[in-house]
């Protein structure tokens, strides 16, 4: 089974609640992430807790794309 | 493997379950589709379903009890996430209002009583699901702390 990335996303620079979503690809700085109808740019990614099974748990800081 | 089985396999709530156990859960699922802005659950109401987000996004918004202030958005949840787990665990009223953010938001609804019956009949399944639900609640708490919400 391929890895699944469960990502806690926090948006910098605006009043946005952030998001939690699963992705099939590990997000990297410079990538874009879609939340609802909006797109954001990934600024920073770090591991939030150790992986379990196929799941990896990350925290990403985003900014408006 | 069908789409529902694939979805359940990609939800952390069911990580560690066998294919047969996933099929038993899949048999309880009821697909629900929502347009952008449509309400899924309302804070304070009785809840008897747990939801797995299949596609699209939902907004979780809360009002402090006794406050007249407008609901405050606390997080957006996307594919693979679960909604409504608190009412499933503690049988209390819905802790938040859940609204679809995108047209065609697709959720899989799991009826509480049938789901809990399955957890009790298959104790491995019940243990794994409850362990994963605790991990999901912990993850959401970590997110809220990081987001300052």
Backbone of each chain as ProteinMPNN parsed JSONL, in Angstrom:
{"seq_chain_A": "XXXXXXXXXXXXXXXXXXXXXXXXXXXXXXXXXXXXXXXXXXXXXXXXXXXXXXXXXXXXXXXXX", "coords_chain_A": {"N_chain_A": [[0.86, -1.207, 0.0], [0.542, 2.194, -0.861], [2.112, 5.151, 0.508], [0.296, 7.387, 2.636], [-0.357, 10.748, 3.226], [-1.222, 12.544, 5.914], [-2.17, 15.728, 6.51], [-1.767, 18.572, 8.479], [-2.698, 21.74, 7.902], [-1.726, 25.086, 8.133], [-2.557, 28.433, 7.574], [-0.701, 31.23, 6.714], [-0.753, 34.778, 7.316], [-3.391, 35.54, 6.905], [-6.854, 35.49, 7.962], [-7.666, 32.535, 8.295], [-8.944, 29.3, 8.905], [-7.325, 27.116, 8.518], [-6.592, 23.673, 7.572], [-7.251, 20.122, 7.442], [-6.148, 17.406, 5.658], [-5.841, 14.554, 3.468], [-3.146, 13.491, 1.432], [-1.736, 11.992, -1.507], [0.811, 12.417, -2.272], [3.862, 13.512, -0.824], [3.834, 16.69, 0.544], [5.801, 19.497, -0.476], [7.966, 22.362, 0.1], [7.02, 25.105, -1.894], [5.235, 23.696, -3.459], [1.772, 23.589, -4.577], [-1.304, 23.642, -2.802], [-4.626, 22.603, -2.683], [-7.44, 23.882, -1.079], [-10.692, 23.541, -0.545], [-12.143, 25.836, -2.698], [-9.875, 27.273, -3.105], [-6.382, 27.964, -3.714], [-3.193, 27.331, -2.314], [0.21, 28.103, -1.449], [2.862, 26.012, -0.449], [4.894, 26.66, 2.271], [6.497, 25.653, 4.333], [7.283, 22.434, 5.682], [6.87, 19.992, 8.186], [7.436, 17.041, 10.196], [4.761, 15.971, 12.16], [3.895, 14.001, 14.008], [5.23, 10.674, 14.623], [5.251, 8.276, 11.845], [2.599, 5.883, 11.189], [1.755, 2.693, 10.299], [0.693, 2.925, 6.962], [0.438, 5.589, 7.11], [1.554, 8.956, 7.247], [2.282, 11.76, 9.231], [1.954, 15.086, 8.983], [2.857, 18.58, 9.307], [2.025, 21.515, 7.709], [2.936, 24.747, 6.642], [1.234, 27.32, 5.046], [0.746, 29.735, 2.4], [-1.111, 32.319, 0.711], [-1.584, 31.537, -2.711]], "CA_chain_A": [[0.0, 0.0, 0.0], [1.326, 3.426, -0.963], [2.036, 6.04, 1.667], [-0.749, 8.41, 2.682], [0.113, 11.856, 4.048], [-2.288, 13.303, 6.578], [-1.479, 17.003, 6.676], [-2.36, 19.707, 9.178], [-2.275, 22.935, 7.166], [-2.009, 26.382, 8.745], [-2.376, 29.485, 6.572], [-0.082, 32.456, 7.216], [-1.041, 36.073, 6.707], [-4.82, 35.854, 6.758], [-7.744, 34.837, 8.93], [-8.138, 31.273, 7.708], [-8.861, 28.307, 9.983], [-6.459, 25.986, 8.187], [-7.295, 22.488, 7.087], [-6.646, 18.798, 7.573], [-6.493, 16.643, 4.463], [-4.923, 13.499, 3.067], [-2.602, 13.583, 0.081], [-0.976, 10.81, -1.933], [2.205, 12.848, -2.437], [4.371, 14.313, 0.281], [3.952, 18.099, 0.145], [7.142, 20.083, -0.345], [7.925, 23.822, -0.073], [6.857, 25.523, -3.294], [4.054, 23.027, -4.031], [0.492, 24.224, -4.296], [-2.287, 22.786, -2.142], [-5.98, 23.113, -2.87], [-8.361, 23.733, 0.054], [-11.95, 24.046, -1.068], [-11.979, 26.44, -4.019], [-8.684, 28.13, -3.111], [-5.075, 27.319, -3.806], [-2.184, 27.913, -1.432], [1.582, 27.654, -1.684], [3.49, 25.422, 0.732], [6.09, 27.4, 2.694], [7.332, 24.815, 5.19], [6.661, 21.162, 6.075], [7.601, 19.236, 9.207], [6.698, 15.889, 10.72], [4.028, 16.339, 13.369], [4.065, 12.832, 14.873], [5.836, 9.595, 13.83], [4.318, 7.542, 10.979], [1.948, 4.683, 11.713], [1.266, 1.985, 9.123], [0.96, 3.68, 5.727], [0.139, 7.008, 7.331], [2.567, 9.898, 7.707], [1.532, 12.86, 9.83], [2.758, 16.27, 8.711], [2.31, 19.929, 9.504], [2.469, 22.385, 6.616], [2.588, 26.165, 6.689], [0.844, 27.729, 3.695], [0.437, 31.136, 2.154], [-1.96, 32.447, -0.486], [-0.805, 31.307, -3.952]], "C_chain_A": [[0.887, 1.244, 0.0], [1.133, 4.286, 0.283], [0.882, 7.03, 1.507], [-0.259, 9.49, 3.65], [-1.091, 12.621, 4.603], [-1.652, 14.618, 7.044], [-2.346, 18.019, 7.419], [-1.817, 20.959, 8.522], [-2.682, 24.191, 7.924], [-1.658, 27.463, 7.735], [-1.826, 30.738, 7.235], [-0.696, 33.683, 6.557], [-2.492, 36.387, 6.455], [-5.629, 35.071, 7.79], [-8.379, 33.617, 8.264], [-7.967, 30.19, 8.756], [-7.874, 27.179, 9.731], [-7.283, 24.767, 7.825], [-6.533, 21.227, 7.456], [-7.11, 17.996, 6.361], [-5.456, 15.55, 4.233], [-4.425, 13.777, 1.656], [-1.814, 12.308, -0.231], [0.498, 11.13, -2.086], [2.617, 13.681, -1.231], [4.498, 15.771, -0.155], [5.356, 18.63, 0.413], [7.026, 21.603, -0.494], [7.895, 24.178, -1.556], [5.693, 24.845, -3.99], [2.809, 23.872, -3.799], [-0.466, 23.186, -3.713], [-3.653, 23.416, -2.333], [-6.8, 22.831, -1.614], [-9.676, 24.355, -0.372], [-11.727, 24.582, -2.466], [-10.719, 27.292, -4.124], [-7.406, 27.312, -3.207], [-4.079, 28.086, -2.937], [-0.813, 27.348, -1.796], [2.182, 27.148, -0.386], [4.781, 26.175, 1.032], [7.046, 26.482, 3.456], [6.564, 23.549, 5.548], [7.516, 20.51, 7.155], [6.756, 18.063, 9.676], [6.033, 16.294, 12.034], [4.126, 15.227, 14.407], [4.644, 11.704, 14.011], [4.8, 8.863, 12.976], [3.774, 6.3, 11.664], [1.329, 3.949, 10.536], [1.634, 2.752, 7.872], [0.872, 5.181, 5.941], [1.335, 7.788, 7.873], [1.822, 11.163, 8.14], [2.387, 14.126, 9.787], [2.029, 17.542, 9.103], [2.885, 20.823, 8.423], [2.012, 23.825, 6.874], [2.366, 26.627, 5.259], [0.698, 29.247, 3.621], [-0.381, 31.228, 0.875], [-1.114, 32.322, -1.747], [-0.958, 32.497, -4.883]], "O_chain_A": [[1.852, 1.336, 0.759], [0.142, 4.168, 1.004], [0.544, 7.448, 0.399], [0.197, 9.187, 4.753], [-1.856, 13.247, 3.87], [-0.726, 14.624, 7.856], [-3.488, 18.287, 7.046], [-0.615, 21.219, 8.573], [-3.84, 24.344, 8.311], [-0.596, 27.423, 7.113], [-2.403, 31.25, 8.194], [-1.106, 33.641, 5.398], [-2.8, 37.41, 5.845], [-5.14, 34.121, 8.401], [-9.492, 33.683, 7.742], [-6.942, 30.157, 9.438], [-7.611, 26.372, 10.623], [-8.512, 24.82, 7.777], [-5.335, 21.261, 7.741], [-8.304, 17.916, 6.074], [-4.337, 15.619, 4.742], [-5.177, 14.237, 0.797], [-1.298, 11.641, 0.666], [1.342, 10.235, -2.037], [1.826, 14.452, -0.689], [5.198, 16.061, -1.125], [6.005, 18.26, 1.391], [6.096, 22.09, -1.138], [8.646, 23.626, -2.361], [5.203, 25.346, -5.002], [2.791, 24.755, -2.941], [-0.438, 22.013, -4.084], [-3.816, 24.624, -2.164], [-6.856, 21.696, -1.14], [-9.763, 25.571, -0.542], [-11.191, 23.884, -3.327], [-10.516, 27.967, -5.134], [-7.359, 26.14, -2.835], [-4.121, 29.312, -2.842], [-0.698, 26.266, -2.371], [2.03, 27.779, 0.66], [5.649, 26.315, 0.171], [8.258, 26.528, 3.247], [5.343, 23.581, 5.702], [8.742, 20.479, 7.049], [5.529, 18.079, 9.572], [6.668, 16.886, 12.907], [4.413, 15.498, 15.573], [4.557, 11.771, 12.785], [3.62, 8.825, 13.322], [4.384, 5.743, 12.576], [0.475, 4.501, 9.841], [2.776, 3.189, 7.73], [1.199, 5.958, 5.043], [2.023, 7.363, 8.801], [0.859, 11.581, 7.497], [3.409, 14.224, 10.466], [0.804, 17.593, 9.217], [4.101, 20.881, 8.243], [0.872, 24.08, 7.265], [3.183, 26.373, 4.374], [0.548, 29.934, 4.632], [-0.35, 30.317, 0.048], [-0.048, 32.93, -1.844], [-0.387, 32.506, -5.974]]}, "seq_chain_B": "XXXXXXXXXXXXXXXXXXXXXXXXXXXXXXXXXXXXXXXXXXXXXXXXXXXXXXXXXXXXXXXXXXXXXXXXXXXXXXXXXXXXXXXXXXXXXXXXXXXXXXXXXXXXXXXXXXXXXXXXXXXXXXXXXXXXXXXXXXXXXXXXXXXXX", "coords_chain_B": {"N_chain_B": [[-10.787, -3.983, -6.319], [-13.278, -1.837, -5.085], [-14.486, 1.625, -5.408], [-15.46, 2.552, -2.927], [-14.272, 0.797, -1.094], [-11.615, 1.464, -1.546], [-11.637, 4.144, -0.697], [-12.232, 3.794, 2.062], [-9.984, 2.404, 2.829], [-8.11, 4.373, 2.648], [-8.659, 6.049, 4.712], [-7.686, 7.163, 7.847], [-9.056, 6.318, 10.069], [-9.7, 3.675, 9.663], [-7.351, 2.321, 9.482], [-5.361, -0.527, 9.657], [-7.287, -2.464, 9.611], [-8.663, -5.532, 8.278], [-9.363, -6.692, 4.888], [-11.857, -7.98, 4.888], [-13.017, -6.895, 7.167], [-13.161, -4.232, 6.426], [-14.99, -4.465, 4.361], [-17.275, -5.135, 5.804], [-17.738, -2.745, 7.142], [-18.094, -1.095, 4.948], [-20.53, -2.044, 4.039], [-22.298, -0.779, 5.679], [-22.232, 1.843, 4.978], [-23.615, 4.898, 3.74], [-23.963, 6.825, 0.948], [-23.774, 10.353, 0.631], [-24.46, 13.367, -1.008], [-23.501, 16.771, -1.331], [-24.216, 20.21, -1.991], [-22.25, 23.23, -2.442], [-22.196, 25.141, 0.494], [-24.304, 23.864, 1.68], [-25.783, 22.487, 4.617], [-24.488, 19.99, 6.736], [-24.431, 18.95, 9.376], [-25.826, 20.375, 12.375], [-24.765, 22.47, 14.979], [-25.487, 21.55, 18.31], [-27.66, 20.011, 17.747], [-29.114, 16.687, 17.907], [-27.073, 13.923, 17.139], [-26.646, 11.112, 15.09], [-24.961, 9.872, 13.35], [-21.808, 9.114, 11.843], [-19.383, 10.597, 9.707], [-17.454, 10.04, 6.773], [-15.246, 11.786, 4.787], [-15.414, 11.711, 1.4], [-15.003, 13.035, -1.05], [-14.199, 16.466, -1.863], [-14.618, 19.342, 0.357], [-15.325, 20.222, 3.772], [-16.517, 22.729, 6.074], [-15.888, 23.302, 9.466], [-17.622, 24.803, 11.992], [-18.054, 26.747, 14.94], [-20.048, 27.952, 17.665], [-19.765, 29.624, 20.713], [-21.423, 28.264, 23.545], [-24.337, 29.942, 24.599], [-23.589, 32.316, 23.505], [-24.179, 35.095, 21.317], [-22.743, 35.547, 19.147], [-21.588, 35.243, 15.743], [-21.115, 32.017, 14.182], [-17.834, 30.622, 14.404], [-15.367, 29.777, 12.154], [-13.481, 26.872, 12.468], [-11.902, 24.881, 11.352], [-11.087, 23.474, 8.141], [-11.996, 20.494, 6.547], [-10.777, 17.834, 4.575], [-10.621, 15.266, 1.984], [-10.699, 11.892, 3.209], [-10.892, 12.497, 5.874], [-12.656, 12.402, 9.066], [-15.902, 13.181, 10.359], [-18.06, 14.152, 12.946], [-17.451, 12.42, 14.975], [-17.419, 12.926, 17.702], [-20.067, 12.999, 18.666], [-20.644, 10.4, 18.164], [-19.051, 9.015, 19.937], [-19.633, 10.099, 22.531], [-22.357, 10.436, 22.598], [-23.512, 12.876, 22.859], [-24.87, 16.184, 22.025], [-24.394, 17.604, 18.697], [-21.204, 19.027, 18.285], [-20.45, 21.027, 16.642], [-21.217, 23.019, 13.723], [-21.448, 21.715, 10.513], [-20.565, 22.35, 7.217], [-20.83, 22.045, 3.727], [-18.16, 22.918, 1.579], [-17.619, 22.866, -1.068], [-19.112, 22.299, -4.275], [-20.675, 19.173, -4.92], [-19.58, 17.821, -2.826], [-18.833, 14.849, -1.281], [-19.922, 12.557, 1.064], [-19.557, 9.692, 3.192], [-21.898, 8.202, 5.132], [-22.109, 6.78, 8.338], [-24.242, 4.936, 10.235], [-24.731, 5.396, 13.699], [-25.621, 3.418, 15.694], [-25.618, 0.937, 14.33], [-22.97, 0.869, 13.564], [-21.635, 0.871, 16.054], [-22.625, -1.536, 17.035], [-21.355, -3.28, 15.284], [-18.697, -2.829, 16.04], [-18.762, -3.906, 18.573], [-19.429, -6.567, 18.106], [-17.261, -7.489, 16.633], [-14.427, -7.523, 18.111], [-11.76, -6.952, 17.515], [-11.952, -5.247, 15.306], [-13.433, -3.241, 16.585], [-11.608, -2.358, 18.563], [-9.472, -1.382, 16.969], [-10.713, 0.656, 15.474], [-11.592, 2.406, 17.511], [-9.14, 3.059, 18.707], [-7.933, 4.371, 16.549], [-9.722, 6.456, 16.247], [-9.298, 7.885, 18.581], [-6.682, 8.699, 18.045], [-7.169, 10.338, 15.854], [-8.711, 12.382, 17.008], [-6.758, 13.415, 18.668], [-4.951, 14.356, 16.748], [-6.481, 16.359, 15.563], [-6.68, 18.077, 17.747], [-3.998, 18.827, 18.053], [-3.715, 20.179, 15.629], [-5.457, 22.344, 16.048], [-4.169, 23.683, 18.107], [-1.814, 24.451, 16.816], [-2.863, 26.08, 14.873], [-3.85, 28.07, 16.378], [-6.477, 28.182, 17.221]], "CA_chain_B": [[-11.21, -3.178, -5.17], [-14.144, -0.776, -5.59], [-14.152, 2.968, -4.94], [-15.743, 2.688, -1.494], [-13.223, 0.058, -0.382], [-10.396, 2.285, -1.66], [-11.811, 5.296, 0.193], [-12.117, 3.374, 3.458], [-8.584, 2.015, 3.036], [-7.307, 5.595, 2.73], [-9.059, 6.841, 5.882], [-6.904, 6.713, 9.008], [-9.959, 5.665, 11.023], [-9.795, 2.232, 9.415], [-5.999, 1.786, 9.296], [-5.129, -1.728, 10.468], [-8.378, -3.426, 9.435], [-8.542, -6.464, 7.155], [-10.307, -6.442, 3.79], [-13.191, -8.424, 5.301], [-13.553, -5.912, 8.124], [-13.523, -3.033, 5.645], [-16.23, -4.767, 3.627], [-18.377, -5.063, 6.77], [-18.001, -1.317, 7.347], [-18.639, -0.576, 3.694], [-21.938, -2.435, 3.911], [-23.116, 0.143, 6.486], [-22.076, 3.215, 4.479], [-24.641, 5.499, 2.881], [-23.364, 7.983, 0.278], [-24.543, 11.609, 0.653], [-23.822, 14.404, -1.805], [-23.898, 18.103, -0.879], [-23.796, 21.379, -2.77], [-21.514, 24.222, -1.648], [-23.044, 25.899, 1.411], [-25.321, 23.005, 2.298], [-25.453, 22.073, 5.985], [-24.442, 18.542, 6.987], [-24.929, 18.831, 10.751], [-25.976, 21.67, 13.045], [-24.333, 22.448, 16.371], [-26.542, 21.462, 19.311], [-28.664, 18.992, 17.41], [-28.766, 15.304, 18.181], [-26.404, 13.317, 15.99], [-26.572, 9.655, 15.162], [-24.153, 9.366, 12.241], [-20.418, 9.519, 11.654], [-19.166, 10.791, 8.272], [-16.115, 9.996, 6.188], [-15.253, 12.65, 3.593], [-14.967, 10.972, 0.219], [-14.428, 14.064, -1.931], [-14.594, 17.817, -1.501], [-14.209, 19.874, 1.657], [-16.354, 20.78, 4.65], [-16.086, 23.682, 7.09], [-16.365, 23.061, 10.823], [-17.8, 26.11, 12.629], [-18.602, 26.623, 16.292], [-20.457, 29.112, 18.446], [-19.691, 29.308, 22.142], [-22.762, 28.171, 24.128], [-24.816, 31.156, 25.242], [-23.114, 33.495, 22.791], [-24.952, 35.492, 20.139], [-21.785, 35.805, 18.066], [-21.685, 34.371, 14.562], [-20.238, 30.844, 14.278], [-16.449, 30.849, 13.994], [-14.799, 28.649, 11.426], [-12.332, 26.372, 13.228], [-11.035, 24.086, 10.478], [-11.659, 22.862, 6.95], [-11.579, 19.089, 6.462], [-10.811, 17.322, 3.21], [-10.76, 13.821, 1.751], [-10.106, 10.952, 4.156], [-11.108, 12.898, 7.275], [-13.941, 12.003, 9.632], [-16.706, 14.241, 10.951], [-19.169, 13.646, 13.757], [-17.003, 11.359, 15.86], [-17.688, 13.216, 19.116], [-21.427, 12.545, 18.974], [-20.646, 8.94, 18.122], [-18.396, 8.499, 21.143], [-20.241, 10.478, 23.823], [-23.8, 10.508, 22.413], [-23.973, 14.234, 23.149], [-25.302, 16.941, 20.831], [-23.326, 17.975, 17.762], [-20.336, 20.059, 18.87], [-20.158, 22.056, 15.638], [-21.985, 22.99, 12.471], [-20.613, 21.261, 9.395], [-21.124, 22.881, 5.971], [-20.028, 21.715, 2.542], [-17.487, 24.093, 1.001], [-17.508, 22.725, -2.528], [-20.174, 21.531, -4.932], [-20.35, 17.761, -5.13], [-18.919, 17.218, -1.662], [-19.408, 13.507, -1.097], [-19.633, 11.954, 2.369], [-20.109, 8.376, 3.49], [-22.489, 8.26, 6.471], [-22.159, 5.511, 9.075], [-25.21, 5.045, 11.343], [-24.043, 5.131, 14.97], [-25.951, 2.179, 16.395], [-25.146, -0.202, 13.537], [-21.509, 0.902, 13.615], [-21.219, 0.425, 17.392], [-22.928, -2.98, 17.108], [-20.278, -3.976, 14.57], [-17.498, -2.725, 16.887], [-18.917, -4.815, 19.718], [-19.449, -7.951, 17.618], [-15.905, -7.803, 16.193], [-13.667, -6.7, 19.063], [-10.553, -6.429, 16.864], [-12.397, -4.07, 14.552], [-13.818, -2.203, 17.549], [-10.4, -1.804, 19.186], [-8.703, -0.611, 15.979], [-11.45, 1.878, 15.136], [-11.59, 3.332, 18.655], [-7.752, 3.56, 18.826], [-7.701, 5.347, 15.479], [-10.556, 7.631, 16.502], [-8.579, 8.666, 19.595], [-5.544, 9.32, 17.362], [-7.694, 11.414, 15.012], [-9.06, 13.496, 17.903], [-5.486, 13.987, 19.096], [-4.409, 15.103, 15.606], [-7.282, 17.59, 15.429], [-6.299, 18.964, 18.846], [-2.691, 19.384, 17.695], [-3.935, 21.179, 14.571], [-6.077, 23.553, 16.612], [-3.136, 24.404, 18.862], [-0.903, 25.059, 15.841], [-3.591, 27.122, 14.143], [-4.256, 29.092, 17.335], [-7.948, 28.26, 17.236]], "C_chain_B": [[-12.078, -2.018, -5.652], [-13.787, 0.561, -4.936], [-14.355, 3.118, -3.433], [-14.659, 1.992, -0.668], [-11.919, 0.861, -0.393], [-10.473, 3.486, -0.731], [-11.59, 4.883, 1.644], [-10.672, 3.005, 3.786], [-7.703, 3.248, 3.23], [-7.709, 6.515, 3.876], [-8.34, 6.277, 7.104], [-7.772, 5.963, 10.009], [-9.94, 4.151, 10.873], [-8.424, 1.594, 9.183], [-5.789, 0.584, 10.227], [-6.231, -2.766, 10.358], [-8.123, -4.324, 8.221], [-9.534, -6.088, 6.055], [-11.73, -6.85, 4.185], [-13.832, -7.42, 6.268], [-13.957, -4.629, 7.404], [-14.821, -3.253, 4.871], [-17.437, -4.687, 4.558], [-18.746, -3.61, 7.055], [-18.623, -0.712, 6.098], [-20.114, -0.891, 3.515], [-22.861, -1.504, 4.701], [-23.145, 1.555, 5.893], [-23.236, 3.64, 3.577], [-24.044, 6.775, 2.28], [-24.311, 9.176, 0.333], [-23.762, 12.658, -0.123], [-24.368, 15.773, -1.398], [-23.408, 19.169, -1.846], [-23.042, 22.328, -1.852], [-22.492, 25.025, -0.793], [-24.077, 25.064, 2.135], [-24.838, 22.503, 3.662], [-25.517, 20.549, 6.112], [-24.958, 18.253, 8.388], [-24.976, 20.225, 11.357], [-25.602, 21.533, 14.516], [-25.536, 22.418, 17.311], [-27.591, 20.413, 19.018], [-28.169, 17.6, 17.776], [-28.122, 14.702, 16.92], [-26.329, 11.82, 16.123], [-25.841, 9.053, 13.967], [-22.731, 9.917, 12.329], [-20.205, 9.635, 10.149], [-17.688, 10.65, 7.916], [-16.171, 10.824, 4.908], [-14.622, 11.896, 2.428], [-14.34, 11.919, -0.802], [-14.965, 15.419, -1.555], [-14.103, 18.201, -0.109], [-15.438, 20.309, 2.446], [-15.708, 21.773, 5.607], [-16.697, 23.278, 8.419], [-16.44, 24.417, 11.509], [-18.492, 25.939, 13.967], [-19.004, 27.984, 16.835], [-20.323, 28.724, 19.908], [-21.106, 29.282, 22.711], [-23.138, 29.458, 24.854], [-24.392, 32.431, 24.544], [-24.021, 33.796, 21.602], [-24.037, 35.733, 18.937], [-21.988, 34.813, 16.918], [-20.752, 33.174, 14.75], [-18.846, 31.163, 13.743], [-15.923, 29.592, 13.331], [-13.551, 28.166, 12.158], [-11.398, 25.5, 12.394], [-11.815, 23.691, 9.223], [-11.132, 21.431, 6.88], [-11.771, 18.583, 5.039], [-10.868, 15.812, 3.155], [-10.012, 12.978, 2.778], [-10.357, 11.285, 5.606], [-12.498, 12.45, 7.742], [-14.588, 13.184, 10.342], [-17.799, 13.58, 11.796], [-18.765, 12.578, 14.749], [-17.326, 11.635, 17.32], [-19.075, 12.733, 19.519], [-21.514, 11.027, 18.963], [-20.089, 8.371, 19.426], [-19.207, 8.828, 22.398], [-21.762, 10.619, 23.761], [-24.372, 11.888, 22.775], [-24.443, 14.921, 21.887], [-24.115, 17.26, 19.934], [-22.525, 19.144, 18.33], [-20.066, 21.204, 17.904], [-21.156, 21.941, 14.49], [-21.026, 22.646, 11.34], [-21.303, 21.667, 8.099], [-20.223, 22.481, 4.815], [-19.431, 22.987, 1.958], [-17.487, 24.059, -0.513], [-18.709, 21.953, -3.064], [-19.719, 20.09, -5.125], [-19.552, 17.149, -3.987], [-19.621, 15.904, -1.347], [-18.955, 12.924, 0.233], [-20.209, 10.546, 2.404], [-20.599, 8.424, 4.935], [-22.531, 6.858, 7.07], [-23.137, 5.673, 10.234], [-24.574, 4.576, 12.656], [-24.343, 3.745, 15.539], [-25.44, 0.955, 15.636], [-23.62, -0.291, 13.584], [-21.006, 0.41, 14.977], [-21.517, -1.06, 17.593], [-21.827, -3.786, 16.44], [-18.995, -3.966, 15.403], [-17.572, -3.712, 18.048], [-18.87, -6.28, 19.274], [-18.064, -8.409, 17.178], [-14.961, -6.94, 17.03], [-12.342, -6.214, 18.48], [-10.889, -5.162, 16.1], [-12.72, -2.923, 15.516], [-12.611, -1.548, 18.184], [-9.666, -0.893, 18.203], [-9.4, 0.717, 15.674], [-11.403, 2.877, 16.296], [-10.183, 3.895, 18.902], [-7.5, 4.642, 17.778], [-8.529, 6.608, 15.678], [-9.895, 8.522, 17.558], [-7.393, 9.381, 18.952], [-6.011, 10.487, 16.496], [-8.076, 12.623, 15.859], [-7.795, 14.199, 18.387], [-4.881, 14.844, 17.983], [-5.16, 16.419, 15.439], [-6.929, 18.587, 16.536], [-4.951, 19.607, 18.563], [-2.856, 20.469, 16.621], [-4.489, 22.471, 15.161], [-5.066, 24.366, 17.408], [-2.191, 25.127, 17.903], [-1.569, 26.221, 15.112], [-4.028, 28.256, 15.068], [-5.747, 29.27, 17.42], [-8.525, 27.64, 18.495]], "O_chain_B": [[-11.661, -1.279, -6.543], [-12.931, 0.64, -4.054], [-13.537, 3.729, -2.744], [-14.188, 2.533, 0.332], [-11.212, 0.932, 0.612], [-9.5, 3.816, -0.054], [-10.848, 5.541, 2.373], [-10.196, 3.265, 4.891], [-6.671, 3.178, 3.898], [-7.18, 7.618, 4.011], [-8.379, 5.075, 7.364], [-7.289, 5.078, 10.715], [-10.141, 3.426, 11.847], [-8.344, 0.45, 8.736], [-6.016, 0.675, 11.434], [-6.126, -3.841, 10.948], [-7.455, -3.926, 7.267], [-10.429, -5.27, 6.266], [-12.693, -6.155, 3.86], [-15.028, -7.138, 6.191], [-14.973, -4.016, 7.735], [-15.643, -2.346, 4.743], [-18.504, -4.225, 4.152], [-19.924, -3.279, 7.193], [-19.56, 0.083, 6.179], [-20.859, -0.113, 2.918], [-24.061, -1.442, 4.433], [-23.99, 2.368, 6.267], [-23.756, 2.861, 2.778], [-23.667, 7.692, 3.009], [-25.512, 9.029, 0.107], [-22.557, 12.822, 0.072], [-25.565, 15.915, -1.149], [-22.335, 19.051, -2.439], [-23.17, 22.25, -0.63], [-23.496, 25.529, -1.297], [-24.667, 25.522, 3.113], [-23.673, 22.148, 3.844], [-26.467, 19.91, 5.66], [-25.83, 17.402, 8.566], [-24.271, 21.135, 10.92], [-26.05, 20.618, 15.208], [-26.492, 23.172, 17.128], [-28.32, 19.976, 19.908], [-26.971, 17.368, 17.934], [-28.57, 14.941, 15.799], [-25.976, 11.313, 17.188], [-26.056, 7.895, 13.608], [-22.494, 11.021, 12.818], [-20.779, 8.858, 9.386], [-16.803, 11.081, 8.657], [-17.026, 10.601, 4.051], [-13.457, 11.503, 2.473], [-13.275, 11.636, -1.349], [-16.056, 15.528, -0.994], [-13.3, 17.503, 0.512], [-16.453, 20.709, 1.876], [-14.519, 21.68, 5.914], [-17.881, 22.949, 8.492], [-15.431, 25.115, 11.604], [-19.388, 25.109, 14.123], [-18.403, 29.011, 16.522], [-20.718, 27.627, 20.303], [-21.91, 30.164, 22.408], [-22.348, 29.996, 25.63], [-24.796, 33.52, 24.951], [-24.558, 32.891, 20.965], [-24.5, 36.078, 17.85], [-22.489, 33.704, 17.107], [-19.715, 33.294, 15.403], [-18.699, 31.882, 12.755], [-16.021, 28.492, 13.874], [-12.655, 28.962, 12.441], [-10.213, 25.396, 12.709], [-13.041, 23.59, 9.244], [-9.95, 21.19, 7.127], [-12.778, 18.861, 4.388], [-11.133, 15.154, 4.161], [-8.883, 13.278, 3.165], [-10.078, 10.472, 6.488], [-13.384, 12.163, 6.938], [-13.906, 14.069, 10.858], [-18.383, 12.572, 11.397], [-19.622, 11.897, 15.311], [-17.492, 10.7, 18.103], [-19.246, 12.131, 20.579], [-22.342, 10.436, 19.655], [-20.592, 7.377, 19.949], [-19.446, 7.954, 23.231], [-22.391, 10.896, 24.782], [-25.579, 12.034, 22.973], [-24.425, 14.333, 20.806], [-22.965, 17.193, 20.368], [-23.096, 20.13, 18.797], [-19.519, 22.234, 18.297], [-21.833, 20.928, 14.315], [-19.939, 23.213, 11.23], [-22.481, 21.369, 7.898], [-18.999, 22.566, 4.913], [-20.109, 24.009, 1.854], [-17.371, 25.095, -1.166], [-19.249, 21.071, -2.396], [-18.562, 19.815, -5.443], [-18.928, 16.099, -4.143], [-20.838, 15.856, -1.17], [-17.759, 12.81, 0.498], [-21.203, 10.244, 1.745], [-19.814, 8.659, 5.854], [-22.926, 5.891, 6.419], [-22.885, 6.473, 11.135], [-23.964, 3.509, 12.72], [-23.422, 2.982, 15.833], [-24.889, 0.037, 16.243], [-23.051, -1.382, 13.638], [-20.061, -0.376, 15.044], [-20.749, -1.764, 18.248], [-21.41, -4.83, 16.941], [-18.288, -4.971, 15.469], [-16.559, -4.282, 18.453], [-18.333, -7.131, 19.984], [-17.722, -9.582, 17.329], [-14.721, -5.777, 16.707], [-11.839, -5.171, 18.897], [-10.212, -4.142, 16.224], [-12.327, -1.78, 15.287], [-12.573, -0.327, 18.334], [-9.282, 0.224, 18.55], [-8.759, 1.767, 15.621], [-11.194, 4.07, 16.075], [-10.039, 5.064, 19.262], [-6.929, 5.69, 18.077], [-8.094, 7.703, 15.322], [-9.921, 9.748, 17.453], [-7.121, 10.538, 19.271], [-5.33, 11.509, 16.412], [-7.8, 13.761, 15.478], [-7.76, 15.425, 18.501], [-4.36, 15.928, 18.243], [-4.554, 17.464, 15.202], [-6.883, 19.794, 16.298], [-4.772, 20.801, 18.805], [-2.231, 21.527, 16.687], [-4.039, 23.563, 14.812], [-5.099, 25.596, 17.388], [-1.811, 26.273, 18.143], [-0.924, 27.215, 14.779], [-4.52, 29.284, 14.602], [-6.237, 30.373, 17.661], [-9.743, 27.619, 18.671]]}, "name": "protein", "num_of_chains": 2, "seq": "XXXXXXXXXXXXXXXXXXXXXXXXXXXXXXXXXXXXXXXXXXXXXXXXXXXXXXXXXXXXXXXXXXXXXXXXXXXXXXXXXXXXXXXXXXXXXXXXXXXXXXXXXXXXXXXXXXXXXXXXXXXXXXXXXXXXXXXXXXXXXXXXXXXXXXXXXXXXXXXXXXXXXXXXXXXXXXXXXXXXXXXXXXXXXXXXXXXXXXXXXXXXXXXXXXXXXX"}
